[in-house]
Amino acid sequence: MALALSGGLATQPASAAPPARSATTAAAHTAPSFRMVDIPMKDGIVLKANVFTPAPGTPGADRAGRHPLVVQPASWGQNDLEYVAQGRQLAAEGYVAVTYTVRGFWRSGGEVDVAGPKDVADLSAVIDWALAHTPADRRHIGMLGLSLGGGLTLLGAAFDPRIKAVASLSGWGDLADSLYSGRTRHLQAAALLAAIQTPTGRRSPEFARMLADLYADRDLPKVVAWARTRSPATYVDRINAHGTAVFLANAWGDSVFNPSQMTDFYQRLTVPKRLELRPGDHATQELTGMLGLDNATWASAHRWLDRHLKGTGGRAAADRPVQLDVRPSGTQESYPDWRAVSSRTAHLRLGAPNLLGTGALGGTAGTGWRKQVAGGTDSGADGGVAVLSGLLDQVAALPPTVVVPLLPRRSAAVWQSDPGAAVQHIRGAARLHTTVTASAAQGTAFAYLYDVNALGVGKLISHAPQSWSGQRPGRAFPLDVSLFTTAYDLPAGHRLALVVDTKDPLYGGRTPRGSTVSFGSTATDPSELTLPLR
């Protein structure tokens, strides 16, 4: 069909002999080869893996017949069959694709190391094996991975200079921030990871201890230090020194690895880089690609590898490497860097609550007020359910929703703006600054930003927790909450609502039930919401 459209067959007489098939044409009709393999590690354990090898004549090989190599570590709780569809496609595109089950999971040996030193050593050993046992080109090595695999690709970029390009999908830059942002334990995300690991892997004593400490809210400095050693952000200088090209794709609503820690990591990179953020939750944007269906995230990752391992893929990715799919419309925007995402900042003062318990947000909001809430009680404003809430936002534009007028003011402080005359393009991380007076020495505030329609129904734009400890009861102190970064268009005629309470099932808060927490604003230190706008 392609030849007929180009005129190659349309002008031939019916009796003419068919043209000879080139090696490239023949390869297009030959499937890549597939085999299951065992890869021994230096400490004696064996990793289960599979290899897709391009068919003879597939474009992309050098004169010696060697092809670029892509290594794919399986994601959390998954095995090497996870990437069969992607491995086959990579091989059809001219790559040797090696996928392996990470140590401790399924039939791979050892115990779960959670991207620790053993996992990092394993990925280099897998590369060594591939170079020795496949037609892989040692000059063109890349990595591609999802979730745990995404984090490992970034650690590979830091620790193995042979890796020239990586694509991290739903990965992390800072594991400590992912588990403990705002000094608050992300318990629902941790419980989800543990639930997936329990039937599929063997927990190491170290991981079991860190998980138990996180649940029990004890020895958290040790948990943070453990997570830091597993964070690509800790080794960003190594990645920059190696010059590895880095592709990052994450979701706005990722309840395991929040988008703010990824944008922070992205900004610290000085190598060729690209960042794509879309609506969704952890690994939900990539799901259809795992099934072999068309998927924008996987397609972008392949183009990135093409460009940096094969010299193809075009220049568009280099010109405006920050791509945002805006909520809730899905409109796509691109920028030359992250700093260009927002062009101005609005400072919205928080006002005193009226007779209905709602304060003004912006306008002529005054100071000299205080709003008290019952500590440790859930107002109904929450960050949602891990994975499920972000998925609903992705497929139905339905993030966690509340009816703002019905939120109990006993448990929540609420501020609301006037209806906007025009669309407000929120781009980046909103920040709350307020003054807190609590009856207990420790506590947690949860801040939620809502898009509120004429009926008072509010859809969650962003949220974040912030905990404190060691404060003198009854003594005021400043509190700053940086909400998770997002890109959201607030429609004309809608209001912006800020809700703050002290309990959220998504997290492990510290506000004792029965205590009180007051939010206030003074003339010398006014409370305000800082809103980044395009």
GISUL-V714785 format. One record per pair of residues at least 24 apart in sequence whose ideal C-beta (glycine too) atoms are under 8 Angstrom apart, sorted by the first residue. I is the first residue (numbers start at 0). J is the second residue. Records with the same first field share a line. If there is no record, write none. Layout:
BEGIN
I = J / J
END
This chain:
BEGIN
21 = 56
22 = 55 / 56
23 = 56 / 57 / 58
25 = 56
26 = 53 / 54 / 55 / 56 / 57 / 58
29 = 54 / 55 / 56
30 = 54 / 87 / 91
31 = 57 / 87 / 90 / 91
32 = 90
33 = 86 / 87
35 = 79
36 = 132
38 = 99 / 124 / 125 / 128
39 = 128
40 = 102 / 108 / 109 / 120 / 121 / 124
41 = 120 / 124
42 = 109 / 117
43 = 108
44 = 102 / 107 / 108 / 109
45 = 107 / 108
46 = 99 / 100 / 101 / 102 / 107 / 108 / 121 / 125
47 = 78 / 79 / 99 / 100 / 105 / 106 / 107
48 = 79 / 97 / 98 / 99 / 100 / 125
49 = 79 / 80 / 83 / 86 / 97 / 98 / 99
50 = 95 / 96 / 97 / 98 / 129 / 133
51 = 86 / 87 / 89 / 90 / 95 / 96
52 = 90 / 95 / 133 / 134
53 = 90 / 91 / 93 / 94 / 95
54 = 90
57 = 90 / 91 / 93
58 = 93
59 = 92 / 93 / 94 / 309
60 = 93 / 134 / 136
61 = 136
64 = 134
65 = 134 / 135 / 136
66 = 93 / 94 / 95 / 134 / 135 / 136
67 = 93 / 94 / 95 / 135 / 136 / 139 / 140 / 141 / 304 / 308 / 309
68 = 94 / 95 / 97 / 126 / 129 / 130 / 133 / 135 / 136 / 137 / 139 / 140 / 141
69 = 94 / 95 / 96 / 97 / 141 / 142 / 143 / 304 / 308
70 = 97 / 98 / 99 / 122 / 125 / 126 / 129 / 140 / 141 / 142 / 143 / 155
71 = 96 / 97 / 98 / 99 / 142 / 143 / 144 / 148
72 = 98 / 99 / 101 / 118 / 122 / 142 / 144 / 147 / 148 / 151 / 152
73 = 98 / 99 / 100 / 101 / 104 / 144 / 147 / 148
74 = 144 / 145 / 146 / 147 / 148 / 149 / 282
75 = 146 / 147 / 192 / 195 / 196
76 = 104 / 195 / 196 / 199 / 200
77 = 104 / 199
78 = 104 / 105 / 106 / 107
81 = 145 / 289
82 = 289
84 = 288 / 289 / 290 / 291
85 = 143 / 288 / 289 / 291 / 297
87 = 291
88 = 291 / 301
89 = 143 / 301
92 = 301 / 305
93 = 309
94 = 141 / 304 / 308
95 = 129 / 133 / 134 / 135
97 = 125 / 128 / 129 / 133 / 135
99 = 125
101 = 147 / 148 / 151
103 = 200 / 201 / 202 / 203
104 = 196 / 199 / 200
105 = 199 / 200
109 = 201
110 = 200 / 201 / 202 / 203 / 204 / 206
111 = 196 / 200 / 201 / 202 / 203 / 206
112 = 203 / 206
113 = 147 / 203 / 206 / 229
114 = 147 / 150 / 151 / 154 / 174 / 229
115 = 205 / 228 / 229
116 = 228
118 = 151 / 154
119 = 151 / 154 / 155 / 158
122 = 151 / 154 / 155 / 159
123 = 155 / 158 / 159
126 = 159 / 161 / 162
137 = 161
139 = 163 / 308 / 309
140 = 308
141 = 165 / 166 / 304 / 307 / 308
142 = 166
143 = 168 / 300 / 304
144 = 168 / 170
145 = 169 / 170 / 282 / 285 / 289
146 = 170 / 255 / 281 / 282
150 = 174 / 229 / 231
153 = 231 / 238 / 245
154 = 229 / 231 / 234
156 = 231 / 237 / 238 / 241 / 243 / 245
157 = 231 / 234 / 235 / 237 / 238 / 241
158 = 234 / 237
160 = 241 / 243
162 = 241 / 243
163 = 243 / 244 / 307 / 308
164 = 243 / 244 / 245 / 246 / 303 / 304 / 306 / 307 / 308
165 = 243 / 244 / 245 / 246
166 = 246 / 248 / 300 / 303 / 304
167 = 245 / 246 / 247 / 248
168 = 248 / 249 / 282 / 284 / 285 / 296 / 297 / 300
169 = 248 / 249 / 250 / 253 / 255 / 256 / 281 / 282 / 284 / 285
170 = 231 / 247 / 249 / 256 / 261
171 = 230 / 231 / 256 / 260 / 261
172 = 230 / 231 / 232 / 247 / 260 / 261 / 263 / 264 / 265
173 = 230 / 231 / 232 / 260 / 263 / 264
174 = 226 / 227 / 229 / 230
175 = 223 / 226 / 227 / 230
176 = 257 / 259 / 260 / 263
177 = 226 / 255 / 256 / 257 / 260
178 = 213 / 222 / 226
179 = 213 / 219 / 222 / 223 / 226
180 = 257 / 259 / 260 / 463 / 464
181 = 463 / 464 / 465 / 466 / 480 / 481
182 = 465 / 466 / 467 / 468
183 = 443 / 464 / 465 / 466 / 506 / 507 / 508 / 509
184 = 213 / 214 / 216 / 219 / 506 / 507
185 = 254 / 255 / 505 / 506 / 507
186 = 213 / 214 / 505 / 506 / 507
187 = 254 / 384 / 385 / 504 / 505 / 506
188 = 254 / 255 / 385 / 505
189 = 213 / 214
191 = 255 / 385 / 386
192 = 255
214 = 507
216 = 507 / 509
231 = 264
232 = 260 / 263 / 264 / 267
235 = 264 / 267 / 268
238 = 268 / 270
239 = 268 / 269 / 270
241 = 270
242 = 270 / 271
243 = 270
244 = 270 / 271 / 272 / 303 / 306 / 307
245 = 270 / 271 / 272 / 273
246 = 272 / 273 / 275 / 299 / 300 / 303
247 = 272 / 273 / 274 / 275
248 = 274 / 275 / 276 / 277 / 284 / 285 / 296 / 299 / 300
249 = 275 / 276
250 = 276 / 277 / 278 / 279 / 280 / 281 / 283 / 284 / 389 / 393
251 = 276 / 277 / 278 / 279 / 326 / 389 / 392 / 483 / 484 / 485 / 486
252 = 278 / 279 / 280 / 383 / 388 / 389 / 392 / 393 / 398
253 = 279 / 280 / 281 / 389
254 = 280 / 281 / 382 / 383 / 385 / 386 / 388 / 389 / 505
255 = 281 / 385 / 386
256 = 281
257 = 483
258 = 483 / 484 / 485
259 = 428 / 481 / 483 / 484
262 = 337 / 484
265 = 337
266 = 337 / 338
271 = 307 / 317
272 = 320
273 = 299 / 303 / 316 / 320 / 321 / 322
274 = 320 / 321 / 322 / 337
275 = 299 / 322 / 323 / 324
276 = 322 / 323 / 324 / 486
277 = 324 / 393
278 = 324 / 326 / 327 / 329 / 389 / 392 / 393 / 396
279 = 389 / 390 / 392 / 393
280 = 385 / 386 / 387 / 388 / 389 / 390 / 392 / 393
281 = 385 / 386 / 389
283 = 386 / 389 / 390 / 393
284 = 393
323 = 426 / 486
324 = 486
325 = 424 / 486 / 487 / 488
326 = 392 / 396 / 398 / 460 / 485 / 486 / 487 / 488
327 = 392 / 396 / 458 / 487 / 488
328 = 488
330 = 488
332 = 486
340 = 426 / 427 / 486 / 531 / 533
341 = 426 / 427 / 531 / 532 / 533
342 = 532 / 533
343 = 531 / 532 / 533
344 = 529 / 530 / 531 / 532
345 = 529 / 530 / 532
346 = 527 / 528 / 529 / 530
347 = 416 / 495 / 527 / 528 / 529 / 530
348 = 520 / 525 / 526 / 527
349 = 414 / 433 / 497 / 518 / 520 / 525 / 526 / 527 / 528
350 = 414 / 520
351 = 520
352 = 408 / 412 / 413
355 = 404 / 408
356 = 408 / 413
357 = 408 / 413 / 414 / 415
358 = 412 / 413 / 414 / 415
359 = 414 / 415 / 416
360 = 414 / 415 / 416 / 495 / 496 / 497 / 528
361 = 416 / 417 / 495
362 = 416 / 417
364 = 414
365 = 520
366 = 520 / 521 / 522 / 525 / 526
367 = 520 / 521 / 522
368 = 519 / 520
369 = 436 / 517 / 518 / 519
370 = 412 / 517 / 518 / 519
371 = 515 / 516 / 517
372 = 408 / 409 / 410 / 411 / 412 / 499 / 500 / 501 / 515 / 516 / 517 / 518
373 = 409 / 410 / 501 / 515
374 = 437 / 438 / 439 / 442 / 501 / 510 / 511 / 512 / 513 / 514 / 515 / 516
375 = 501 / 502 / 508 / 510 / 511 / 512 / 513 / 514
376 = 409 / 410 / 500 / 501 / 502 / 512
377 = 410 / 500 / 502 / 503 / 504
378 = 406 / 407 / 410 / 411 / 498 / 500 / 502
379 = 405 / 406 / 407 / 410 / 411
380 = 406 / 411 / 445 / 447 / 449 / 498 / 500
381 = 445 / 447 / 503 / 504 / 505
382 = 445 / 447 / 459 / 462 / 503 / 505 / 506
383 = 459 / 505
384 = 505
385 = 505
397 = 458
398 = 458 / 459 / 460
399 = 458 / 459
400 = 456 / 457 / 458 / 459
401 = 449 / 456 / 457 / 459 / 498
402 = 454 / 455 / 456 / 457
403 = 449 / 451 / 455 / 456 / 457 / 496 / 498
404 = 455
405 = 455
406 = 498
410 = 500 / 501 / 502
411 = 498 / 499 / 500
412 = 498 / 499 / 500 / 518
413 = 496 / 497 / 498
414 = 496 / 497 / 528
415 = 451 / 494 / 495 / 496 / 497
416 = 494 / 495 / 496
417 = 494
418 = 453 / 491 / 492 / 493 / 494
419 = 489 / 490 / 491 / 492 / 493 / 494 / 495
420 = 491
421 = 491
422 = 488 / 489 / 490 / 491
423 = 488 / 489 / 495 / 530 / 532
424 = 488 / 489 / 532 / 533
425 = 460 / 485 / 486 / 487 / 488 / 489 / 530 / 531 / 532 / 533
426 = 486 / 531 / 532 / 533
427 = 484 / 485 / 531
428 = 461 / 481 / 482 / 483 / 484 / 485 / 531
429 = 460 / 461 / 481 / 482 / 528 / 529 / 530 / 531
430 = 479 / 480 / 481 / 482 / 528 / 529
431 = 478 / 479 / 480 / 482 / 497 / 499 / 526 / 527 / 528 / 529
432 = 477 / 478 / 479 / 526 / 527 / 528 / 529
433 = 477 / 478 / 499 / 518 / 519 / 520 / 526
434 = 475 / 476 / 477 / 478 / 518 / 519 / 520 / 521 / 524 / 526
435 = 467 / 470 / 475 / 476 / 477 / 478 / 516 / 517 / 518 / 519
436 = 473 / 474 / 475 / 476 / 516 / 517 / 519
437 = 467 / 470 / 472 / 473 / 510 / 514 / 515 / 516 / 517
438 = 472 / 473 / 514 / 515 / 516
439 = 472 / 510 / 511 / 514
440 = 468 / 469 / 470 / 471 / 472
441 = 466 / 467 / 468 / 469 / 470 / 509 / 510 / 511
442 = 466 / 467 / 470 / 501 / 508 / 509 / 510 / 511 / 514 / 516
443 = 467 / 501 / 502 / 506 / 508 / 509 / 510
444 = 478 / 480 / 499 / 500 / 501 / 516 / 518
445 = 499 / 500 / 501 / 502 / 503 / 506 / 508
446 = 480 / 482 / 497 / 498 / 499
447 = 497 / 498 / 499 / 500
448 = 482 / 495 / 496 / 497 / 528
449 = 495 / 496 / 497 / 498
450 = 487 / 489 / 490 / 493 / 495
451 = 493 / 494 / 495 / 496
452 = 493
453 = 492 / 493
457 = 496 / 498
460 = 485 / 487 / 489
461 = 485 / 487
464 = 503 / 506 / 508
466 = 508 / 509
467 = 509
468 = 509
475 = 519
477 = 524
495 = 530
497 = 528
END
